Structure formats: C-alpha cells, structure tokens
C-alpha cells in the first residue's frame, strides 16, 4: 500500500520521492535523493499547492539555481485586471519562477483564480492585503477569525506560498517604540498589523494563531513565507536591533512550522549597505536553520529613485552569491508608482542578471556553461547565436539593427578595428585590412 503524505516535506521525511521532487531534480541536473533529503530538513522548498493544477514545480534553496519572483496586482488607484494579466503573461514568457499577487483593492478572488489557472509559475499572495477589500470594512473591525478565513480562501484557490507577518508580535511592537528608526515600518503588511494591534490592543493574530495557520497550510501544502515586517526601509535602519529581534522570532516560528511538515521561506531586507549583506545572509541561515532566504533587493543606496532595479540587482547578486536563494524583483518604479509593463520587464531582466551572476559564484550546475557558450559565439562573431543566448534577445537584436556596421562581422563601435575580427583573421593567416 502506498504511503500517504500531506505535504512535500511530510513525504520527504517519510523517504518518499514525489513527482514534484523528480521534476525539480531534472530541471536542476541533480539527483532526486538530494532534493528529497534537503526538503526533509527544510533547506529546499517546493511550493506546490495541491489545487494549482497548471504548476510546473520549482525548487528553492541549497545548491539550486537562484530563483526570481515578480510582483503584480491591482491597487486602489490602478485596478485594471486585464493589464495585470498581461503582466503575468509577460513574466511567464520571460521565465520568472514565481509571481506574487499583491492586490490590495476590491474583491480580488476573480483575478487570483484567473492567475492560478493560467500560471505555470508558482503563485504567492499576502492575505492581509486582501482582507480589507474582502470584508469591505475598516482594518480595526476585522477579527482574528476573519483574517484566518482569508488565508483559507487563498489556500483553497491554489496559492503556492503566502507571506505571513507573524514575527511582529506585541513584544516587537514595544521594541519598535523603544528603538527609534528613521523610516519606522516600511512593510505594508507589517504596518497594517502593527496598526491593527494598536487599534485593538491585541496580539497579532498571525502570531497568536500561527498553529491554526499551519494547519491550513498543511491541508493544501502551502509554503509559508515568513515576512520581515521590520525590514530596513533606509540605509540608516539596516541591521538594527529591531530587524535582528524579528529574525530571531522567525527562526523560532520556522521550527514550529517544520514540526507540522509545513515548508518555510524566510523573507529578508530591505535597504542595506553592501558591506552588511553577507553578514545578514549568514545570520539568517544560522538563526533560521538553513531555511531558504528570500530577499527584496537588498537596495544598496537610498538615492536612486527611478533606478532601483539597478540598486536592488547589485544587492541581490551579492546576497545570492553569499547564500540567498530567492530574489524578489524590483522595478524602476519602486518608491514611485505601480509598475507598468515596461517597468516590469526591466525589473525581471535586472533580477535575472543578478541571479545568474550569483549562480556563477555558487557553482550551480551549467551556470558557467551558458557564459562559455556566449563567449564562443562572440569569438566566432556569430550574431544569431549571441542573440539566442542573451537574457533579453529582443533588446540585443534591436540594438544591433538600430546601427548596422559597414563590416558585417563587426559592430559600429569598432568597425574594422574590431579586436575579435582581427585576431581571428591573423590567427587564420589572413590579411588584416583596417582601412
């Protein structure tokens, strides 16, 4: 008789290699047993809700390719569902491994269901965003039970991972009051729960009823992404006592989740100086027992609005090279407005560059092969092959076609002075004619 299991982690602990584990192993070029072993101890997660039928599963964690997440969703000022579906299609076309629906306006279930039905990528949500629109009443009037009801609906819909800000409890709220920060709480979910606690003089329901949330997640095999409500929103607040205190709590919650066979991702900073990033990854891995680390950026300077896809790609690459596993993309619109389709594309490409640069450092299987093949194509001046290997072939082709050289085996930067062209000719015993 086949052994029954509730979640990927439960199966792994029982020695079962699931179809999803095999799929991930094939994608990563590693042994299925390697995946099973690390899922069993929480160092790899496979977010895969039982009700997400279109999913093509991915693994996140130790020894695997660095994955990226794309945020979409409607807001009070911008609530065009068709536009957000178009963004989702583009994210899938660009091979993003995860899409988070951060919708915070109106009855969002229609959009969420459409997204889950169409998406081969894993889907994440932040249920606290949805609660106000779901019930159509003020934040302070939502009960703890009603928050949990929203989580259950998201799980039943087929969401693969949910961000839950369970680390910001009453003790943390007092720590925030006692330790002045330049930018206070910049996490939207964290600020909503802080406000709810203050307005109701009550404990954070996502902390108080954490075990009930885990029961829901176990029923549907939803991965918990433990949100960093107190992530630094400015360089001045990076690696402060508030951030680290919350991280300690997240480590404790991680073990509680694993005891119920619920997979866990830990979310991380935030704004941070370059020289603090590696230490933050080490702290997270130590305090959270090797659970996969999911970082927003880190954004390495506060002064580049309009270019935060670059500031975050710098930080994300350093974080991932030091062991972070999952990058949340940041777009040029960060801190300014809801991203449009072009902003989203730029954010995805920047995050993919950061992820691959880190994979070269990690020694991820076949990462270096990609660069080797591109360099071979460049040596051969094989433009079509270069385009096919590019992270963004569309842009590479456009730049080439915008400025056609006289010598077709070069480009308009160097023309016949092209070093690659002339070295090829010399080494082949041919004449070098520059004039």
C-alpha positions in Angstrom: 0.0 0.0 0.0 1.3 3.5 -0.9 2.4 5.6 2.0 0.2 8.7 2.3 1.6 12.2 2.9 0.2 15.6 3.5 3.0 17.9 2.1 6.2 17.7 0.2 8.1 18.0 3.5 6.0 15.2 5.0 6.7 13.0 2.0 10.4 13.8 2.2 10.6 12.9 5.9 8.9 9.6 5.1 11.6 8.8 2.5 9.2 9.4 -0.4 10.4 11.0 -3.6 7.4 12.7 -5.2 6.8 13.6 -8.8 7.5 17.2 -8.0 10.9 16.3 -6.5 11.8 14.4 -9.6 10.7 17.3 -11.8 12.9 19.7 -9.8 15.8 17.3 -9.9 15.6 17.1 -13.7 15.5 20.9 -14.1 18.4 21.4 -11.7 20.5 18.5 -13.1 20.9 16.9 -9.6 19.9 13.6 -8.0 16.3 13.2 -6.8 17.5 11.9 -3.5 19.5 15.2 -3.0 16.2 17.1 -3.4 14.3 14.8 -1.0 16.9 14.9 1.7 17.1 18.7 1.7 13.3 19.1 1.5 13.1 16.9 4.6 15.2 19.2 6.7 13.8 22.5 5.2 16.8 23.6 3.2 14.9 23.2 -0.1 11.3 24.0 -0.6 9.0 23.1 -3.5 6.0 25.5 -3.2 3.2 23.5 -4.8 -0.4 23.8 -3.7 -2.4 20.7 -4.4 -5.0 22.8 -6.2 -2.6 24.6 -8.5 -3.0 22.2 -11.5 -1.1 24.2 -14.1 2.0 24.4 -12.0 5.4 23.4 -13.3 7.2 23.0 -9.9 10.5 24.7 -9.0 12.8 24.1 -6.1 14.2 27.0 -4.0 17.2 26.5 -1.7 20.5 24.9 -1.1 22.6 24.2 -4.3 19.8 25.2 -6.7 19.6 28.0 -9.2 18.7 31.3 -7.7 15.0 31.9 -8.5 13.2 35.2 -9.0 9.7 36.5 -8.1 7.7 39.1 -9.9 5.1 41.2 -8.1 1.8 42.2 -9.8 -1.7 43.1 -8.6 -4.3 45.8 -8.6 -4.4 48.8 -6.2 -7.0 51.5 -5.4 -5.6 53.9 -7.9 -4.8 51.3 -10.6 -7.2 48.4 -10.8 -7.1 47.2 -14.5 -7.2 43.4 -14.2 -6.5 42.9 -17.9 -3.3 45.0 -17.6 -2.2 42.8 -14.7 -3.0 39.6 -16.6 -0.8 40.9 -19.5 2.0 41.5 -17.0 1.6 37.9 -15.8 1.8 36.6 -19.3 5.0 38.6 -19.9 6.5 37.3 -16.7 5.9 33.7 -17.8 7.3 34.5 -21.2 10.5 35.8 -19.5 10.6 32.6 -17.4 10.1 34.1 -13.9 9.8 31.2 -11.5 7.2 32.9 -9.2 4.5 35.6 -9.4 3.1 37.3 -6.3 -0.4 38.8 -6.5 -0.2 41.8 -4.2 -3.7 43.0 -5.0 -5.0 45.4 -2.3 -8.2 46.7 -3.8 -11.7 45.3 -4.1 -12.9 41.7 -4.4 -9.7 40.2 -5.7 -10.7 36.5 -5.9 -11.6 36.7 -9.6 -8.2 37.9 -10.6 -6.4 35.5 -8.2 -8.3 32.5 -9.7 -7.5 33.6 -13.3 -3.9 33.9 -12.4 -3.6 30.5 -10.7 -5.5 28.8 -13.6 -3.1 30.3 -16.2 0.2 30.2 -14.4 2.8 27.5 -14.7 4.9 29.5 -12.3 4.3 29.3 -8.5 1.9 31.9 -7.1 2.3 33.8 -3.9 0.0 36.2 -2.1 -0.1 38.4 1.1 -3.6 37.6 2.6 -3.5 40.6 4.9 -3.6 42.9 1.9 -6.8 41.3 0.7 -8.6 41.4 4.0 -9.9 45.0 3.9 -11.3 44.6 0.4 -12.6 41.1 1.1 -14.8 42.3 4.0 -15.4 45.9 2.9 -14.8 47.3 6.4 -12.2 49.2 8.3 -9.0 47.4 9.3 -9.7 47.7 13.1 -13.0 46.0 12.7 -11.6 42.8 11.1 -11.5 39.9 13.6 -8.7 37.4 14.0 -11.0 34.7 12.7 -11.7 36.8 9.6 -8.0 37.1 8.8 -7.7 33.3 9.0 -10.7 32.9 6.7 -8.9 34.9 4.0 -5.8 32.7 4.4 -8.0 29.6 3.9 -9.6 31.0 0.8 -6.3 31.8 -0.8 -5.1 28.3 0.1 -8.2 26.7 -1.3 -7.8 28.8 -4.5 -4.4 27.2 -5.1 -1.9 29.7 -3.9 1.5 28.0 -3.5 3.1 30.3 -0.9 1.7 33.0 1.4 3.6 35.9 3.1 2.6 35.9 6.7 3.9 38.7 9.0 3.9 36.6 12.2 7.2 37.9 13.6 5.8 41.3 14.6 4.1 40.5 17.9 3.3 42.7 20.9 6.8 42.4 22.2 8.2 43.5 18.8 5.7 46.5 18.8 7.2 47.6 22.1 10.7 47.2 20.7 9.8 49.4 17.8 8.6 52.1 20.1 11.7 51.8 22.2 14.2 51.9 19.3 13.7 54.9 17.1 14.1 54.2 13.4 14.4 56.6 10.6 11.7 55.0 8.4 9.8 53.1 11.1 8.0 50.1 9.4 8.1 50.1 5.6 6.5 46.7 5.1 2.9 47.2 4.0 1.7 44.1 5.7 3.8 44.8 8.8 2.4 48.3 9.1 -1.2 47.1 8.8 -0.7 44.5 11.5 1.1 47.0 13.8 -1.9 49.4 13.3 -4.4 46.5 14.0 -2.6 45.6 17.2 -2.6 49.2 18.4 -6.2 49.9 17.4 -7.4 46.7 19.1 -4.9 46.5 22.0 -4.5 42.8 21.0 -1.8 40.4 19.9 -1.0 40.0 16.2 -3.5 37.3 15.1 -0.9 35.8 12.7 1.4 35.2 15.7 -1.3 34.3 18.2 -3.0 31.8 15.8 0.2 30.7 14.0 -0.6 27.0 14.6 -4.0 27.3 13.1 -2.5 28.9 10.0 0.0 26.0 9.8 -3.0 23.6 9.9 -4.5 25.4 6.9 -1.1 25.3 5.0 -0.7 21.6 5.8 -4.1 20.8 4.4 -3.3 22.4 1.0 0.5 22.1 1.0 1.0 25.9 1.1 4.5 27.1 1.8 4.8 29.8 4.5 6.9 32.8 3.6 7.7 34.4 6.9 7.5 38.2 6.2 10.1 40.6 7.5 7.7 43.3 8.8 10.7 45.1 10.3 13.0 45.1 7.3 15.0 48.3 7.0 13.5 50.8 4.6 16.6 53.0 4.7 20.3 52.6 5.0 20.2 54.1 8.4 18.0 51.3 9.8 19.9 48.4 8.3 20.9 45.5 10.7 19.4 47.3 13.7 18.2 45.6 16.8 14.6 45.6 15.7 15.4 43.8 12.4 17.5 41.2 14.2 15.0 40.7 17.0 12.3 39.9 14.5 14.7 37.5 12.7 15.2 35.5 15.9 11.4 35.2 16.2 11.2 34.0 12.6 13.7 31.3 13.4 11.5 30.0 16.3 8.4 30.1 14.1 10.3 28.1 11.4 10.8 25.2 13.7 7.1 25.2 14.7 6.2 25.1 11.0 8.6 22.2 10.3 7.1 20.3 13.2 3.8 20.4 11.3 5.5 19.5 8.0 4.9 23.0 6.5 7.6 24.3 4.3 9.1 27.7 5.1 10.8 30.6 3.3 12.3 33.5 5.3 12.0 37.0 3.8 14.9 39.5 4.2 15.9 43.1 3.8 15.3 45.7 2.5 17.7 48.7 2.3 21.3 47.9 3.3 24.9 48.8 2.7 26.9 46.5 0.5 29.3 45.5 3.4 26.4 44.3 5.6 24.8 42.0 3.1 26.9 38.9 3.5 26.7 39.0 7.3 22.9 39.3 7.1 22.7 36.1 5.0 24.9 34.3 7.5 22.7 35.5 10.4 19.5 34.4 8.6 20.9 30.9 7.7 22.1 30.4 11.3 19.0 31.7 13.1 16.6 30.0 10.7 18.4 26.7 10.5 19.2 26.9 6.8 15.7 27.7 5.5 15.7 29.3 2.1 16.2 33.1 2.1 14.0 35.4 0.0 15.3 39.0 -0.3 13.8 42.2 -1.6 16.9 43.7 -3.1 18.7 44.5 -0.9 18.6 48.0 -2.2 22.2 49.3 -1.6 21.6 53.1 -1.6 18.5 55.3 -0.9 19.3 58.0 -3.5 18.3 56.4 -6.9 14.6 56.6 -7.4 13.9 55.6 -11.0 16.9 53.2 -11.0 16.1 50.9 -8.1 16.1 47.9 -10.4 19.8 48.6 -10.5 20.4 49.2 -6.8 18.5 46.0 -6.0 20.3 43.9 -8.6 23.6 44.9 -7.1 22.4 43.9 -3.6 20.6 40.8 -4.8 23.6 39.5 -6.6 25.8 39.9 -3.5 23.1 38.3 -1.3 22.6 35.3 -3.6 26.4 34.9 -4.0 26.6 34.6 -0.3 23.7 32.1 0.0 20.4 33.8 -0.5 18.1 31.6 -2.6 15.2 33.7 -4.0 15.2 37.3 -5.3 12.1 39.5 -5.4 12.5 41.7 -8.4 12.4 45.5 -8.0 11.4 47.8 -10.9 12.4 51.3 -11.9 9.1 52.4 -10.5 9.9 51.3 -6.9 9.1 54.0 -4.4 7.3 56.0 -7.1 4.2 54.3 -8.6 2.7 51.0 -9.7 5.0 49.5 -12.3 3.8 49.3 -15.9 4.6 46.5 -18.4 8.0 48.0 -19.4 9.0 48.7 -15.8 8.2 45.0 -15.0 10.3 43.8 -17.9 13.3 45.9 -16.8 12.9 44.6 -13.2 12.8 41.0 -14.4 15.9 41.3 -16.6 17.8 43.0 -13.8 16.8 40.3 -11.3 17.7 37.5 -13.8 21.2 39.1 -14.3 21.7 39.3 -10.5 20.6 35.7 -10.1 22.8 34.3 -12.8 25.8 36.3 -11.7 25.3 34.7 -8.2 24.9 31.2 -9.7 28.4 31.6 -11.3 29.8 32.2 -7.8 27.8 29.3 -6.2 29.0 26.9 -8.9 25.4 26.0 -9.8 25.3 23.2 -12.5 25.5 24.6 -16.1 25.7 28.2 -15.0 29.2 28.6 -16.3 28.4 26.7 -19.5 25.9 29.4 -20.5 28.7 32.1 -20.3 31.1 29.8 -22.1 28.7 29.3 -25.0 28.1 33.1 -25.2 31.9 33.8 -25.3 32.3 31.2 -28.0 29.6 32.9 -30.1 31.4 36.2 -29.6 34.7 34.8 -30.6 33.1 33.4 -33.7 31.2 36.7 -34.3 28.1 34.5 -34.6 25.5 37.2 -34.0 22.4 34.9 -34.3 23.9 32.5 -31.7 24.6 35.5 -29.4 21.0 36.7 -29.7 19.7 33.2 -28.9 21.8 33.0 -25.7 21.1 36.5 -24.5 19.0 37.0 -21.3 17.0 39.6 -23.4 17.3 38.6 -27.1 14.7 41.2 -28.1 16.8 44.1 -26.9 20.1 42.7 -28.2 18.5 42.3 -31.7 17.1 45.8 -31.6 20.4 47.4 -30.6 22.2 45.6 -33.5 19.6 46.5 -36.1 19.5 50.2 -34.9 23.1 50.6 -36.1 24.2 48.3 -38.9 28.0 48.3 -39.5 29.7 48.5 -42.9 31.8 45.4 -41.9 29.0 43.0 -41.1 31.4 40.8 -39.0 31.9 43.7 -36.5 29.7 46.4 -34.9 29.6 50.2 -35.3 31.7 50.7 -32.1 34.9 49.4 -33.6 34.2 48.6 -37.3 37.2 47.0 -39.0 39.3 47.8 -35.8 37.3 45.0 -34.0 39.8 43.1 -31.9 37.9 39.8 -32.2 37.6 40.1 -36.0 41.3 41.0 -36.5 42.6 38.3 -34.1 40.5 35.7 -35.9 42.0 36.8 -39.2 45.6 36.9 -38.0 45.4 33.5 -36.4 43.8 32.1 -39.6 46.7 33.6 -41.6 44.5 36.1 -43.4 45.2 39.7 -44.2 44.1 42.4 -41.8 42.6 45.3 -43.8 41.6 48.1 -41.5 41.4 51.0 -44.0 
